[in-house]
Amino acid sequence: VQLVESGGGLVQPGGSLRLSCAASGFTFNSYAMSWYRQAPGKERELVAYMSIGGGNTNYADSVKGRFTISRDNAKNTVYLQMNSLKSEDTAVYYCNARRVNNYWGQGTQVTVSS
C-alpha cells in the first residue's frame, strides 16, 4: 500500500497550490479520502474529507471557502486545491485513506511566507 503526496512547496500569502496524492495497493474507490495537516508543535488536524463516492465533503472551518478536495477514481488520485493561502496554513500535509484499514502518506511540506 502506498500513498504518495506531491505538490507542496513555498508560496507567498494569497497564492495557490494543488496537492496530489497517488494511491496504489488497495481498492481506491472503496475508501474515503482525507487531507490532514500538522504544524510544528501542534496536533495533526483534519483539513478536508471526501466520502467513498465523492458525494459528501467536509472541511475544517479554517479552510472553508479556500480549499477544495476532489478525487479521480480512474487515476487513483485525490487532490487538494488550496487558494488564498495564509501563513497559518504552513504545515506538513498528509493524505489519508480510511475504511476498515487506515493508510497514511509520508507528507508534503507547505510553507506560506513572503
N, C-alpha and C positions, 0 to 999 in steps of 0.2 A: 504494500500500500504506500502510495506517495501522494503528497500534496505539495506542489512547488509554487511558491509565490514569486511574483516579479512585478516590476513597475515602480518600486519605491525610489526615493531619491531626495534631493534637495530642491525645494521650491520656495518662491517668495510668497509672503502673505497675499491672499487674494487669488493665488494661482490654482491650477488644477493638476491632478494626477489620476491615472487609471491603473488600479492594481488588478492583476490577473492571478488566478490560482488554477493550475493544471492538475487534474486528478487522474490517478491510474491505480489499478489493482483492486478496485471494488466497483460495484454497480452504482455509478454516479447518480443516475436518475432515480435511485431509490433512497437517497439521503437528503435530508435538509442541510442546507449550507449556510454558513455564517462567517462574518468577519469580526474578529476581536482585535483589541489593541492593548498594549501595555507601555505606559510611560515610565521613565526612571522613578523609582521609589513609590510607584503606585501599583495597585492590583490590576490584573487583566480584566478588561471590561468588554461587554458585548457592544459592537458598533452597529451591525446590521444582520438581519436574519431573512432567509428566504425558504419557504416550505418546499417539500419534495416536488410538487407540481408547479411551483412558482407563483401560485395564486395568492399566497399570503406573504407579506413582508412586515418587518418591524425594525424600527431604528431607535437608537439612543436619542434622547431629547436634544443632546448637544450637537447632533449632526443632521437632524431632520430638516429637509428642505435644501440641504447642501450635498449630501451623499446619496448615491443610488446603487443598490445591489441588483445584479442581474445574473442569469445563468444561461449557458448554451449547452444543452444536454448532448447535442451532436458532437461537440468538441470536448466534452467532459471538463468544462471550464466555468468558473464563477468569477465575476468581476465586481469591483467596487470603484465607481466613478466618484471622485472627490472634487468638488468645486468650492470656490470661496474659502480656501484653506486658511486656517488661523494657526498662530504659534502653538496654541494648546492642542492642536491635532498632532503634534510631534510625538511619535511613538513607534514601537515595532508593531506592525500589523500582521496578524495571524489568520490563516484560513482554517476553518473547522468544518468537518463533515460528521453528521450525527444521525444515527438511527438506533440500532441496538448497540453498535460499536461507536466509538468516538475517536476520530482521527484529527491530527493537527499537522500543519505545515511548520517549516522552520522559521518563518517570519521574514518580513522585509521592512527595512527601516524607512520611515518617512520623517523628514526634517523640514519644518516650515520656519524659515528665517530669512531676514533681509541681509 
